[in-house]
Amino acid sequence: MEKPTHLIEFETMLVGRHSHLFDPRTRSTTGRLDRSAYVLLSRIRMDGPMSIGQLSEAFGLDASTLNRQTAAMLKAGVVERIADPDGGIARKFSITTEGLRRLDADRAENVHGLERVLSDWTADEVADFAAYLRRFNSDIERLEGRPWPRPDATHPV
């Protein structure tokens, strides 16, 4: 039997259709983080302070793109530049108290929205779906050579 991969392509296209929820134009009026800040802050929260070089390696983005994104985040007060805690030369970006507050608020709002969507699903169905998404994302990360840290007891989301 041939794998129905075309069905996954179609469904991921539809998931992408909902990316307007992360549109900075709608978020700026509500005080929510834009998509890039949300993702960058999430990664820094998991890995700790990171330099432009480390962010570039983690995201596969060039330094100029990250410089623009982090400059906006500095201006918004959600990150600060600090000396490398490990004694390296490059300065690193660390999340501010305001950044943590906004990241937590956005994540809580996102989780609440998902809970509304999944209200008729059982706990087992949600867990199975999460496991498939994790496997899907992990396989993409494996092919890109850029694994993401995953939350656990020592690394909260």
Secondary structure in CASP SS format (residue, H / E / C, confidence):
PFRMAT SS
TARGET T0000
AUTHOR 0000-0000-0000
METHOD secondary structure of the structure
MODEL  1
M C 1.00
E C 1.00
K C 1.00
P C 1.00
T H 1.00
H H 1.00
L H 1.00
I H 1.00
E H 1.00
F H 1.00
E H 1.00
T H 1.00
M H 1.00
L H 1.00
V H 1.00
G H 1.00
R H 1.00
H H 1.00
S H 1.00
H H 1.00
L H 1.00
F H 1.00
D C 1.00
P H 1.00
R H 1.00
T H 1.00
R H 1.00
S H 1.00
T C 1.00
T C 1.00
G C 1.00
R C 1.00
L C 1.00
D C 1.00
R H 1.00
S H 1.00
A H 1.00
Y H 1.00
V H 1.00
L H 1.00
L H 1.00
S H 1.00
R H 1.00
I H 1.00
R H 1.00
M H 1.00
D H 1.00
G C 1.00
P C 1.00
M E 1.00
S C 1.00
I H 1.00
G H 1.00
Q H 1.00
L H 1.00
S H 1.00
E H 1.00
A H 1.00
F H 1.00
G C 1.00
L C 1.00
D C 1.00
A H 1.00
S H 1.00
T H 1.00
L H 1.00
N H 1.00
R H 1.00
Q H 1.00
T H 1.00
A H 1.00
A H 1.00
M H 1.00
L H 1.00
K H 1.00
A H 1.00
G C 1.00
V C 1.00
V E 1.00
E E 1.00
R E 1.00
I E 1.00
A C 1.00
D C 1.00
P C 1.00
D C 1.00
G C 1.00
G C 1.00
I C 1.00
A C 1.00
R C 1.00
K E 1.00
F E 1.00
S E 1.00
I E 1.00
T C 1.00
T H 1.00
E H 1.00
G H 1.00
L H 1.00
R H 1.00
R H 1.00
L H 1.00
D H 1.00
A H 1.00
D H 1.00
R H 1.00
A H 1.00
E H 1.00
N H 1.00
V H 1.00
H H 1.00
G H 1.00
L H 1.00
E H 1.00
R H 1.00
V H 1.00
L C 1.00
S C 1.00
D C 1.00
W C 1.00
T C 1.00
A H 1.00
D H 1.00
E H 1.00
V H 1.00
A H 1.00
D H 1.00
F H 1.00
A H 1.00
A H 1.00
Y H 1.00
L H 1.00
R H 1.00
R H 1.00
F H 1.00
N H 1.00
S H 1.00
D H 1.00
I H 1.00
E H 1.00
R H 1.00
L H 1.00
E H 1.00
G C 1.00
R C 1.00
P C 1.00
W C 1.00
P C 1.00
R C 1.00
P C 1.00
D C 1.00
A C 1.00
T C 1.00
H C 1.00
P C 1.00
V C 1.00
END
